[in-house]
Amino acid sequence: MVVARKSHAGSGYHTAASVYRRVFTALKQFLPKNESPEDGSLAKEPKKLAAQVAPICSDMLAQLNYPGAPKLTAEAVEGLLAYMHKRAIEFDVPLNTKISAKGFRLGYAEGLLAHPNHPVQVQGYVGLFTWLVVQYDDIVGQSNEMVQEALQFHQRFFRGERQPNNLLEAIAILLREADDHFDTVMANMLQISVLKFLTSNLLERHDGFQHMAVTRAGNKFPDFYRDMSGMNVAYAVFCYPKAQYPDVSAFLEAIPDMARFIDISNDVLSFYKEEVGGDTRNYLHNRVDTSGKPMLAVLQDVSKESIEAAKRVSEILKGRGVYEQSWNESVQGYMAMHTTNPRYKMADLGLGEEHPLAPFEHKIGEFFDRVNNSS
């Protein structure tokens, strides 16, 4: 197949976001309806919706002091592309499928945009992990395939046994390599975060989950599942490889708020495109269901919570040099992955930017052409 050259850059922070969008599909029948007539009509009037959502998103970017999309060098682009391709060949996980190509681009952009000063090996580690879990989410979480193999992943991993296919084995390899790049205890936290993500896909298919009656008293469950499915701690730890950032005490206190920001800021920036697309299977709609508030009020609340979490991180890291810089670069890259990607429709809100990889798209396209022609 020929992979389109259109950029698929998106948020590696939220590879599990699509899992969460599906989380209460089978369960919402048990909840009383709270959607107001005004909320229900928003998706039918995109211009009106954009006018209401744009100030919320714009304010969040302003409160985060977002400086615009980062600039990339040809050397950085080509170096990471070569490294990730080399490792992908070693893993023997095909690149010539639509979901693999999409995941590879997502991971590639995540490594470059969010971690510009990391060594290429660490950028590649982040990018490769994102590439693999995007595929896992699509195959196990959405297509309902490979479920039996996935159910046995943890047992095989802890027993030191090889996984039954190359995708799962590649995930296991990267989990074992965490200690190569990160402090041992931080690597443990990263591994737990990834294992929780893998489990969240399986929990969604569990009979207990499918038949769980959702009640208003269970209003903590959306956040519980959001935390499980977001790989939030892993993406926080990705900011601090041990060779460059050996002092864990400089950032440890900030990890809970980093994780919270990683979990929910995407929901604000994704809201418009999901609403006009008719996708109500997301965290914001679940908050509406459990709180009884109007949708735009919930959007404002979640935006406020995102900003507050980010400000707490900034306060903790203030004056801590490269530790502060690495987080700020990560946030900048993450915001850029929304403002520059057409799928988020940020141009409709007056917040769109040119993608930093656009000047290099011919090189990326040539790369995928070679991959497809060699298959």
N, C-alpha and C positions, 0 to 999 in steps of 0.2 A: 504494500500500500504506500501511497505518497502522503506524507504528513504535511498539512498546511503550514505555511510559514507565519501565519498570524500568531502574535505573541499570546501565550497563555499564562503569563506571569500573574501570580496571585499570592495569597498569604499562606506561607508555610506555617505560621502560627496556628492557623485554623484548618489544618487538613481534616480535622474531625468535625468541623462545623456542619458538614452535610449529614453526618450521623445524627447530630442533635436535631436537625430540621425534621428528621423522621421520627424522633423519639416518642412523641405522644400521638402519632397518627391513629393508632389503634385504641388509644385510651381516652381521647377527648370526648368521646360519646358520654362519658360518665360525669363530665363537668357541666355545670349550668352555663348558659351562654351569657356573655357580658358585652359583646360587641355592640357599640352604639350605631345607629343609622349613619352617623357622620363617618365613623371609622369604616363601615362597610362600603361606603361609596368612594373612599379615597383612591383605591386602586383603579377605579373607572375614570378618574380624572387626573392623569399623570401630571399635567401642568400645575394643577392646584396642589397635588401632593408634593411635587418638587418645591413649590413655593413655601410649603410648611416645613419640609424636612431640611432644606438647604441651610437655613439659619442655625439649626441644631448641629449639623455636621460642620459648618463653617466655624461655629463657636468652639467646637471641640478641637479642631485643628489649630485655631488661634490660641486656645488655652494650653495646648501642648507645645506651643512655639514651633510649629512645623515650618521648616525653612524652605520647603520644596524638595522635589526629587533629587537624590544625589547624582553626581556625575560619575561616569565609569570610564576607565581607560581600556584601550584595546588589549594591552598586556594582561590586565586582570580578567577580562572577558575570555580571552583565548586560553589563559592558563587554567582557569577553573573548568572550562569546557573539556580540555584535554584530560584533566585529572579525573573528572567524573566519568568520562567515557571509558577511561582505562579501568576504573573500578567496576563499572557496569559490565564490561567484558569479563572481568575476573569472576563476577557473581553469576554470569551466564543468565541474566534476566533480560529478556528481549526488550529492545527499545522501539521496535517497529510496530507497536500497537497504539491505538489512539490514546488509551488511558496511560500507557507508559510514557508516551511522548509528552502528554499533558503534565504528568507528574514530574518528569525530568525538567521541563521548563519551569515549573513551579519551584522545585528545589534549587535549580540553578539560579533563579532570580533571588530566592531567599538568601542563599549563601553570599551573593554579590551585594545586594542592596542593604541587607540588615547587618552584615558583618564585614565591612570593607577593609578593615585592618587586621582581620584574622589571617593566619597562614592559609595557603590554599588547601592544605590537608584538612584543616578544621572547617573551612568554608565547604569543602567537598563532603565532609562528614554530615554537616547540616543538610546540604543539598541532597545527598544520597538517601538520608533517612526520610526526608520529605517525599522524595520520588517513590520510595518503597511503600510508605504508609498510605499515600494517595491511592496506590494500586490495591493495597489491602482493603481499604475502605470501600473501593468500588467493587471489588470481587466478592468480598465477604459481606460487607455492610449493605451494599445495594443490589448486587446481582444474586446474592444468596448462594454463591458457589464456594467451593473449597471450605465449607463450614466444618466438616468432620476433621479435616487436617488442622484447621485453626483451633478447634477445641482441644487438641492434643499439644498445641504449641508449648504451653507453659511446662507441662510434664516433661516433654522432650528436652526443653531448654535447661531445666534444672537437673535433669539426669545426664546432661552432656551428650545427648543423642542428636544425630543429624536430623534435620527437618525433612519431610517427604518431598518437598519441591524447592526449586531455587529461590523463589520469592521469599518464602518463610525462612529459608536458611540464610539468605542475605540479611534479613532483619536480625536474626540471631547473631550473625557475625558482627554487625554494627553494635548490637548491645554489648557483646563481649569486648569490643574495642573502646568502649566509653572511657575506661580507665586510662587508655593511652593518651587521651586528650584532656581529661578533666580530673580534678581532685577526686580521690577515691570515694569519699563520702558523697560528693556532688554527683559522681558517676552513678552511685547507688540510687540517688534521688531521680536522676534522669531515667535509669532503667525502670524504676517503679512507675514513673509517669508513662512511659511507653507501654509497659505491661497493662496498666489501667486502660489505656486507649484500646489496645487489642481486646481486652475483656469487655469493654463497652459495646463493641460490635456484637459480641456473643450474648451479652446480657439482653440486648434488644430482641434477640430471637428466643430467649428462654421462655418457657411456658409461664413461669411465675410473673415475668414482666408483661407478657401478652395478656394475661388475665387479671392483672392488678387493677383494682378499682381506685381511681384517683379521687381524692377528697380535698376540700379546702384546707383541712388540717395538715395535709402533707405538702405544705407550700415550700418546704426545704428541698423536696426531691428534684425540682428543676435545676437548682444550683449543684446538688450532689452529682447529678448525671453530667452536668456541664463540666464540672471539675474532672470527672472521670474520663470524659471523651475528648478533652481539649489538648492533651499533651502539654499543658501549660508550664509545668515545672521544667520539663525537658527543654522547652524553648527559652525559658529563663536561664537555665544553666548553659545553654549554647553561647550565651554572651560572654562567658568567662572561662576560656581554656586555661589550664593551669600554668603553662609556660609563660603566658603574658600576664596572668592575673592570679598570682600565687596566694594572695591574702584573702581567704574566704570570709574573714570577719568584715571585710570592707563592703560586702554586698549581701551577706546571708540574711540579715534582717529585712531586706527589701523583697526577698523572693515571694512571700505571700501576696504582696500587692502587685508585683510583676505578673504573677500567675493570674490574678484577678483581672488585671488590665488586658492581658493576652486573651483571656476568655471572652470578655464582653465588649471590648471596643470594636471588634469586627462586626458585632451585631448592629451597632449604630450605623457604621459605614455601609453595611450590606442591606440595610432595611429598605431603602428606596427600590433597588433593583429587584429584591424579592417580592416586595408588595406589588409592583407593577407587573411582575411575572406571575402573580397569583399564588406564590409559595407562602403559605401560612404555617408551615411546619418548622417553626424556629423558636428560639429562646424568648424573643419579645412577645410573640403570641401566647406562649405558655405563661409568661408573666401576667399578661392580660387575663388569662383564664383563672389564675390563682389569686390575683389581687382585686379583680373587678374594676380596675381603672381603665379609662379610655386609652386607645393605642398610642396616640401622640404624647399623652402624659407619661406612659411607660417608656417611650423612646427618650423623652427628656430625662426621666429618672436614670435610665441606664447610661445615657451620655454623662450625666452628672457623676454617677458612680465611677465611670471610666476615668474621668478627669481627676476625681479625688484620689483614686488609686495611683494614677501617674504622678500626681503632686506629692503623695506620700513617698513614693520611690525617689523622686527628685530631692526631697528634703533629707532623706536618709543618705543619699549618695553625694549630696552637695559638698564640694571641696575635696572630693576623693579622686581627683585626677582622672586617670585612664579608666577607672571603674565607672565613674559617672559618664565619661565619653562613650564607652562601649554601649551602655544602655541607651543613651541618647541617639547613637547611630542606629541601634536596632529599632527604636521607635520611628525614626525618620524613614528607614527602609520599609518598615511595615506600613506606615501611612502611604508611602509612595506606591506600594503594591496595590493599593486601593485607588488612589487618585489617577494613576497612569494606566490602569487596566480597563478597557472598554466594557468588560462584563459588569462592572459595578455602576456604570452609567453616571459617573460623577460629573461628566460634562453637562448633563441635564440639570445639575445643581449649581453649575458655574464653577465647579471645583476640579475639573479635569486637567491633566497635564500630559505632555508627551512622555512616552515610556523611555527610561534611560537606555534600554537595550535596543531601541529603534535604530540608531545608527549602525548597529552591529547585526541587524536581523539577517542580512545576506550571508554572514558567516554562520549563523545558527541554522539558517535554511539549508546552506550547503552541507552542513554537518548531518542533518537529518536526511537529506537526499542521498548522501553516501551510505548512511545506515540502511535506508530502504533498498538501495540498489545492491547492497551486499547480502541482503537476506534472501 
